[in-house]
Amino acid sequence: YRVRSRPLRAGVAIPSAELGTFGTLGCLATSDGQDRWGITARHVLTRTNALRMDVFQPDLRVVGALVSESLTDMKFVAGLDVVAFRIARTIATTPVILELGAWQGVVEPVSGMTVVKSGFATGVTRARIGQVDAEGFQVLPEPGMPPGYAAYAAGDSGAAWMTQDARLVGIHVSQSQQGAAGRALRLRSALTRLGLRLV
């Protein structure tokens, strides 16, 4: 997850110059078919109202690791923990998630749906969708997993949850202290409000 990934793909670790801590690049989007935007949880990149930010992969200490446009413009949605940052035109991208493969579009969450994600903290894990509301949904550990199984942890924020037929559902934003439940935002709604669509 912290190996230099080129072409840039989702599922890899990303830090910002502001925070320096790692989250996960959830997916790639576009506004016009030409530009490329990285989608992640807002708190992964900033805890201020900064409108411009440098984003790195794999690590801000690595020469040439800047993947965003320098001091890139960022897109926010007021009240939602989601952000889009413009990827540098010199960085090649591919619409796949590390260890999961290519996505096949976006779908709305349904309670009981089995989903998978690839995130910096816990790698590839499975879970199921619990309660669904207007902005997001609950993510629960799948029944029958061994004791201590962690479906998500700090560092997975920003990862995209994907259905078994490779459709993206949401962006992971938080989990309870004991890991009993997580929270994700509806991806389709977030993309619409950001003025973007999946590549």
QUIZI-V185607 format. One line per field, one symbol per residue. ss: DSSP state (H for helix, E for strand, L for the rest). psi: psi as a letter, one per 40 degrees, with the letter a starting at -180 (. if undefined). Layout:
BEGIN
ss = ???
psi = ???
END
This chain:
BEGIN
ss = LLLLLLLEEELLEEEELLLLLLEELLEEEELLLLLLEEEELHHHHLLLLLLEELEELLLLLLLLLELELLLEEEEELLLLLLEEEEELLLLLEEEEELLLEELLLELLLLLLLEEEEEELLLEEEEEEEEEELLLEEEEEELLLLLLLLLLLLLLLLLLEEEELLLLEEEEEEEELLLLLEEEEEEHHHHHHHHLLEEL
psi = deihhhihiieihhiidddeihahhdiiiideedihhhhahdeddieafheiihhiheheehheeheiihfiiihihheigiihihhheehiihgihhedaiifaiiiihhehhiiihiddeahiiaihbihaddaiihiihieiihehheiihdehdihhiieffhidihhdiiideediihiihdddddddefiii.
END
